[in-house]
Amino acid sequence: MPVHRASRVLTAVLLAASGTALLLVASTSEAIPICGICTPSGPCERAFCDGDSCVKEPKPSGTTCRAAAGECDLGGRCDGTAVTCPASRKKAKGTVCACDSNACTSDVCDGVNVACGHFAFPVGTPCGPGLVCSSTGCVPSK
């Protein structure tokens, strides 16, 4: 990559928090390294200019590269070697998740979906003293 050694006028327009545009003009005759476009190849790679070279390296293992899409999704974390985010993984089947306050459902991840599952217990399952599950919830036993 080339390094330019000429007097240059650098101009920047900044937008202040108030919405006012500010014009900044600076002159320099220093060596200005030109790295070029230096962008990461994937969400698990960082890229930066080092002088006139673009350096690319994997992000550290465990760096979040994808947010969880739901309560039963693990999201994505970089492995420290690949530049791509690993495939989506779900929490294990049977992992307890948010309670829906219904004594007649089991609130667990199913190992497949990102949302918490609220699976109905069989009709007649005890759900409290003198109560059993029905198709509509916990009701007095007959």
Secondary structure, 3 states (H helix, E strand, C coil): CCEECCCEEEEEEEECCCCCEEEEEEEECCCEECCCCCCCCCCCEEEEEECCEEEEEECCCCCEEECCCCCCECCEECCCCCCCCCCCCECCCCCECCCCCCCCEEEECCCCCCCCEEEECCCCCEEECCEEEECCEEEECC
